[in-house]
Every structure is written in structure tokens, then in C-alpha cells.
Amino acid sequence: MGLIQIYTGDGKGKTTAAIGLAVRAAGRGLTCHIIHFMKGDGVSGEDLALTDIEGITVNSVGKNLIGANPPSVREVKESLEPALDEARDAVSGRFDLVVLDEIIVACSMGLVSEHEIMTIIGMKAERTELVMTGRGVTDNLIKTADLVTEMREVKHPFSDGGQARKGIEF
């Protein structure tokens, strides 16, 4: 029976944990699909590596709100509509494991409604494991999930002006 997992909190490691789980699952012959919400403008190091792993498919969608010319909230919401359709399809039993990366932060920013996430959860096939990541999880989603892990920042070089490093943070 597939569970519902959430990785949340202000610390580093939510996406990394979800991807690690996908790699483990693929290593055991399970099929995995990862949808990165709000990361459609760039390619991460993990996505480059994951394309070579049999059993894992990845799609980065949505407009990133960070940058010199950030899109409007309306543009970001519209860019996420195909991802929500894809998520509903993915959890219907097509894959053993589905990762909805940063869907929780999209919800906390008002870009995806909690109702939309609950609809996706309601469409999940019994055998499908669903993992969702992002800061700002709602109490209702916590109650619905089977496993919730909170990553807590204790110390981070970004606090002292450190920059994201290629191959480590992206």
C-alpha cells in the first residue's frame, strides 16, 4: 500500500530526500515520476543525473518567481495548471512513486490551493507512494499524510552571504 509522505520545514534537504527515495525505488525496479513545481526555468544537477536512471522520469514546470524579471502571480498560476493535470494522471497508478517537489510551497504562496492538493491525494491509486515537498505545510495536509518530516535549519552558509554552489545546491 502506497503512503503519503511530506518533507517540509525551513532546512535544506527536502528535495534531496525525495530524490534519494526515488533513486532507491528505481534501484528496486519501481517506476518513479518527479514533477518539480516552480522550477521550470532551469535544469538542476539532479535532473541531469536522473535522466540516466532507468525507471525515473522528471518534469520541471512552472515559472520561477526568483530572478531579475519575475513573472506575475497570474502567470505562475497558469504555468502550474499543466503540472496539476500531470500530477493527477501520475498518481492514478501509472507510477509506483510520484514526487511533487515544491507543491507545498506553491500552496503556501497561494499558487496552488489546498483543495487541488487534496484532490490529487484523493485520486492516488492505493499502490502509489506520493511524496510532496516544500515549506509551509498546512495542518490539514499534515493530518492527511502518513509520514511528515520537518527539516529544520540549524546553521546554513546562506545566512552569512554564502552563494548556491553548482553541483551542491543546484
C-alpha positions, 0 to 999 in steps of 0.5 A, a space after each residue: 500500500 502506497 503512503 503519503 509522505 511530506 518533507 517540509 520545514 525551513 532546512 535544506 534537504 527536502 528535495 534531496 530526500 525525495 530524490 534519494 527515495 526515488 533513486 532507491 525505488 528505481 534501484 528496486 525496479 519501481 517506476 518513479 515520476 518527479 514533477 518539480 513545481 516552480 522550477 521550470 526555468 532551469 535544469 538542476 544537477 539532479 535532473 541531469 543525473 536522473 535522466 540516466 536512471 532507468 525507471 525515473 522520469 522528471 518534469 520541471 514546470 512552472 515559472 520561477 518567481 526568483 530572478 531579475 524579471 519575475 513573472 506575475 502571480 497570474 502567470 505562475 498560476 497558469 504555468 502550474 495548471 499543466 503540472 496539476 493535470 500531470 500530477 493527477 494522471 501520475 498518481 492514478 497508478 501509472 507510477 509506483 512513486 510520484 514526487 511533487 517537489 515544491 507543491 507545498 510551497 506553491 500552496 503556501 504562496 497561494 499558487 496552488 490551493 489546498 483543495 487541488 492538493 487534496 484532490 490529487 491525494 484523493 485520486 492516488 491509486 492505493 499502490 502509489 507512494 506520493 511524496 510532496 515537498 516544500 515549506 509551509 505545510 498546512 495542518 490539514 495536509 499534515 493530518 492527511 499524510 502518513 509520514 511528515 518530516 520537518 527539516 529544520 535549519 540549524 546553521 546554513 552558509 546562506 545566512 552569512 552571504 554564502 552563494 548556491 554552489 553548482 553541483 551542491 545546491 543546484 
